[in-house]
Amino acid sequence: MRAEPLLITLGDANGLGPELACRLLSGDLSLHLANRVLLLLGAEASLRAHLSFAGGTPFWTRVDDPARALALSGESAAPGVYLYEPPGIADIRVQVGQATPDGGRAAGVALATACDLLLAHVPAGSPSPRRLRGLVTLPLHKAMLHAAGYDVPGHTEYLARRAGLGDDEVCMHLGGDVLRVSLVTTHPPLRDVPDLVTRQRVLHCLRLTAAHARAIGATGPVAVCGLNPHAGESGRIGSEEIDVIAPAVADAVAEGLDVVGPLPADTLFVKAARGAYAAVLAMYHDQGLAPLKMLHFSDAVNVTLGLPFVRTSVDHGTGFDIAGTGTADTGSFAAALRLACTLCDGKD
């Protein structure tokens, strides 16, 4: 059976995305990549800029019709690396390592094009596209995305809104081989977090996280962090665990999900790192991602749960300070590609 194609957005034209694509995709591709179509979306000049630093020749085949490359028009493209440069970015000025609106424009146009391709042939009510289901995103710079006219917080929110979903209908999940963490809240100020931790939101994230754990073959329960120190200590250090989180956990258990908690986060993560849980649901960003990045700083993958297509991403930023030097770690990009293949090939 033909492997599902993958879209790869190059991200900010001046950042690490084009460099990582060149370094990882220009050599011999591993088996899970060698037998599928990989379609790069972005400015060709950004790829050529990296090749001018590092040497080498173009490894991609340029296409003017992405639908044909992806066999959406009925023709089957041979496995390999293709590039589609969407209209509107051929004139960008590439300044590797610099934050510029041109770099943000290249990222925004590529992302918009990816959504057009992913969603163009999805029937109303369909849970996922039938042909094109995988997107791997390389890093963009939020301020430069805004400077280019894209008024969204970032990748996750843009993808959710393009798919017709609210920001609260998706869930940010990051993981490596040992530890996997979902977040109830993502980037609000800490003072706003308690009001955003609702019974409905916790339950929704538990459903998505449990389904993802099953999809990747992770075993064990999903462990739920408390919001307060010591998980509230029976209400003496806050009542959110009693009033909100425990009822959401009970709801999930009643639905047949393997879930435990709320548990004190400081000890929960020790057990999680030893393999006791399939995944962890954290209440806020640093509660979950500080331990995650201690273990998986170079190989974590960001996954957006709840979209009607697979989306994985590197777990790092544009790295303007090292872009073009050839020193960036390719581990997170490689892991994001592997996971996208696993999720695409395993989905119904």
C-alpha positions in Angstrom: 0.0 0.0 0.0 1.3 3.4 -1.0 2.6 5.4 2.0 0.8 8.6 2.9 2.5 11.7 1.6 3.8 14.3 4.0 3.8 18.1 3.7 6.7 19.9 5.3 6.5 23.7 5.8 10.0 25.3 5.8 9.0 27.9 8.4 10.8 31.2 8.6 13.0 31.6 5.6 15.8 33.1 7.7 15.7 30.5 10.5 16.8 26.9 11.0 13.9 25.3 9.0 15.5 25.4 5.5 18.9 24.4 7.0 17.4 21.4 8.8 15.5 20.3 5.7 18.7 20.4 3.6 20.8 18.6 6.2 18.3 15.8 6.9 16.6 15.3 3.5 19.6 15.7 1.1 21.2 12.3 2.0 20.0 8.8 2.0 16.5 8.7 3.5 15.6 6.1 6.0 13.0 3.5 5.0 10.0 5.3 6.5 10.8 8.4 4.4 12.2 6.8 1.2 9.0 5.2 0.2 6.8 8.3 0.3 6.3 11.7 -1.3 7.7 14.5 0.8 6.5 17.9 -0.4 8.4 20.9 0.9 6.4 24.2 1.0 8.3 27.5 1.1 10.8 29.7 -0.6 13.3 28.0 -2.9 15.8 30.8 -2.2 15.9 29.8 1.5 17.0 26.3 0.6 19.6 27.6 -1.9 20.9 30.0 0.7 21.8 27.1 3.0 23.4 25.1 0.1 25.6 28.2 -0.6 26.9 27.9 3.0 27.2 24.2 3.2 27.9 23.1 -0.4 25.9 20.5 -2.2 23.3 20.6 -4.9 19.5 20.8 -4.9 18.0 17.5 -3.8 14.4 18.4 -4.5 12.3 18.3 -7.7 10.4 21.6 -8.2 6.7 21.2 -9.0 4.2 23.8 -10.2 1.1 21.7 -9.3 1.2 20.3 -5.8 -2.0 18.3 -6.3 -0.2 16.2 -8.9 2.8 15.6 -6.7 0.5 14.4 -4.0 -1.6 12.3 -6.3 -4.7 14.3 -5.4 -5.5 14.6 -9.1 -5.4 10.9 -9.7 -1.8 10.6 -10.9 0.8 8.9 -8.6 4.1 10.7 -8.1 7.2 8.7 -7.4 8.5 8.7 -3.9 11.0 11.5 -3.3 11.5 15.1 -2.2 9.5 17.8 -4.0 9.3 21.5 -3.6 6.3 23.8 -4.2 6.9 27.5 -3.9 3.5 29.1 -3.4 2.8 32.4 -5.3 3.8 35.5 -3.4 7.2 34.5 -1.9 9.5 34.2 -4.9 10.6 37.8 -4.3 11.6 37.5 -0.7 15.0 38.6 0.5 16.7 35.8 2.4 18.9 37.1 5.3 19.9 34.0 7.2 19.9 34.6 10.9 17.9 37.9 10.8 14.4 38.4 12.0 12.6 40.1 9.1 9.0 40.4 7.8 10.0 38.6 4.6 11.0 35.6 6.6 7.6 35.7 8.4 5.8 36.1 5.0 7.5 33.0 3.7 6.4 31.0 6.8 2.8 32.4 6.7 2.2 31.7 3.0 3.6 28.2 3.3 1.4 27.4 6.2 -1.7 28.8 4.5 -0.9 26.7 1.4 -0.5 23.6 3.6 -3.9 24.1 5.0 -5.4 24.7 1.6 -4.0 21.3 0.4 -5.0 19.5 3.6 -8.5 20.7 3.8 -9.5 21.2 0.1 -11.1 17.8 -0.4 -12.4 17.0 3.1 -16.2 16.3 3.0 -18.3 18.1 5.6 -18.2 16.1 8.8 -15.3 13.9 7.7 -12.8 13.3 10.5 -9.7 13.4 8.2 -8.7 13.9 4.6 -8.6 10.6 2.6 -5.4 11.2 0.8 -3.2 13.9 2.4 -3.0 13.6 6.1 0.4 14.6 7.4 2.0 17.9 8.1 5.4 18.5 9.7 6.1 22.2 10.5 9.5 23.7 10.8 9.8 26.8 13.1 8.4 30.2 12.5 9.0 33.4 14.4 5.7 34.7 15.9 6.7 38.4 15.9 7.7 38.2 12.2 4.6 36.2 11.4 2.6 39.1 12.9 4.7 41.6 11.0 3.8 39.9 7.8 0.1 40.3 8.5 -0.9 37.0 10.1 -2.8 38.0 13.3 -2.6 34.6 15.1 -0.6 33.5 18.1 1.3 30.8 16.2 1.1 27.5 14.4 -1.3 25.7 16.7 -4.0 28.3 16.7 -3.7 29.0 13.0 -4.2 25.3 12.1 -7.1 25.0 14.5 -8.9 28.0 13.1 -8.3 27.0 9.5 -9.8 23.6 10.4 -12.9 25.3 11.8 -12.0 24.6 15.4 -11.8 26.8 18.4 -8.4 27.2 20.2 -9.8 25.1 23.1 -10.7 22.2 20.8 -7.1 21.2 20.2 -4.5 20.2 22.7 -0.7 20.7 22.7 1.2 17.5 23.3 5.0 17.1 23.4 6.8 13.8 23.7 9.9 11.7 23.4 10.6 8.0 23.8 10.4 8.2 27.6 8.1 11.1 28.6 5.0 12.4 26.9 3.1 15.4 28.1 -0.2 17.2 27.2 -1.1 20.7 28.3 -4.5 21.9 29.5 -3.3 25.5 29.0 -0.5 26.6 26.7 0.8 30.2 26.9 -1.4 32.3 29.2 0.0 34.3 32.0 0.3 32.2 35.1 -2.3 34.3 37.0 -4.9 33.4 34.4 -4.4 29.6 34.5 -6.8 28.6 37.4 -9.8 30.1 35.5 -8.8 28.2 32.3 -8.6 24.8 34.0 -12.2 23.7 33.7 -13.8 20.3 34.0 -14.7 20.3 30.4 -11.3 21.3 29.2 -9.5 18.7 31.4 -11.8 16.0 30.1 -11.3 17.0 26.5 -7.6 16.9 26.8 -7.8 13.5 28.5 -9.8 12.1 25.7 -7.3 13.4 23.1 -4.2 12.3 25.1 -5.6 8.8 25.7 -6.3 8.4 22.0 -2.9 9.5 21.0 -1.3 7.2 23.5 -3.2 4.3 22.0 -2.2 5.4 18.4 1.5 5.2 19.3 1.3 2.0 21.3 2.1 3.6 24.7 1.0 1.5 27.6 -0.2 2.5 31.1 -2.6 5.1 32.4 -2.6 8.8 31.6 -1.6 10.5 34.8 -3.1 13.9 35.7 -1.2 16.6 37.6 -2.8 18.7 40.3 -2.8 22.4 39.8 -1.6 23.3 43.3 1.5 22.1 45.2 0.9 18.6 46.7 -2.2 18.4 44.5 -4.0 20.8 46.9 -3.3 18.6 50.0 -7.0 17.7 50.4 -8.1 21.3 49.9 -5.8 23.0 52.2 -3.7 24.5 49.4 -6.5 25.2 46.9 -9.7 23.6 45.9 -9.2 23.1 42.1 -8.3 19.5 42.5 -11.5 18.7 44.4 -13.9 21.0 42.5 -12.6 20.6 38.9 -9.8 18.1 38.2 -11.0 15.1 40.2 -14.5 15.3 38.7 -13.0 15.4 35.2 -10.9 12.4 36.0 -14.0 10.6 37.2 -15.8 11.5 34.0 -12.9 10.0 31.9 -12.9 6.8 34.0 -16.6 6.5 33.5 -16.0 6.7 29.7 -13.6 3.7 30.0 -10.3 5.7 29.8 -7.3 4.5 31.8 -6.6 7.7 33.8 -5.3 8.4 37.3 -5.1 11.5 39.4 -4.9 14.3 40.3 -1.5 13.6 41.6 1.3 15.9 43.0 3.3 16.9 39.9 6.7 16.8 41.7 6.5 13.1 42.4 4.3 12.2 39.4 7.1 13.0 37.0 9.6 10.8 38.7 7.3 7.8 38.1 6.5 9.0 34.6 10.2 9.1 33.7 10.5 5.5 34.9 7.8 4.4 32.5 4.8 4.2 34.9 2.5 6.2 32.6 1.6 6.3 29.0 1.4 10.1 29.2 1.0 13.0 31.6 -1.6 15.7 31.5 -0.2 18.9 33.0 -2.2 22.0 33.9 0.2 24.6 32.6 3.2 25.1 30.4 6.2 25.0 32.8 4.6 22.3 35.0 4.8 19.9 32.1 7.5 21.1 29.8 10.3 21.8 32.3 10.6 18.0 33.1 9.9 17.1 29.5 12.8 19.2 28.2 15.1 17.9 30.9 14.8 14.5 29.3 14.1 15.4 25.6 15.6 18.7 24.8 17.0 17.6 21.5 14.5 15.0 20.4 11.0 16.1 21.6 8.2 16.4 19.1 5.3 18.8 19.3 1.9 17.3 18.2 -1.4 19.1 17.9 -4.1 16.7 19.1 -7.6 17.2 17.8 -7.0 18.4 14.3 -8.6 16.6 11.3 -5.1 15.8 10.0 -1.8 14.7 11.5 0.5 17.6 12.5 3.9 17.3 14.2 6.6 19.8 14.7 10.0 20.4 16.0 10.2 21.4 19.6 12.4 24.5 19.2 12.4 27.9 17.6 14.0 29.6 14.6 17.4 29.7 16.2 18.5 32.8 14.4 21.7 32.9 16.4 22.9 29.6 14.9 21.1 29.5 11.6 23.6 28.9 8.8 26.3 27.5 11.0 25.5 23.8 10.6 25.6 23.2 14.3 21.8 22.8 15.0 20.7 19.4 16.3 18.5 17.6 13.7 17.1 15.2 16.3 13.8 16.9 16.9 13.1 17.2 13.1 13.9 13.6 12.5 11.7 12.5 15.4 8.8 14.7 14.1 9.1 13.1 10.7 9.1 9.6 12.2 6.1 10.3 14.4 4.1 11.8 11.5 4.7 8.7 9.5 3.6 6.5 12.4 0.4 8.5 12.9 -0.4 8.8 9.2 0.2 5.1 8.4 -1.7 3.9 11.5 -4.8 6.1 11.1 -8.0 4.8 9.6 
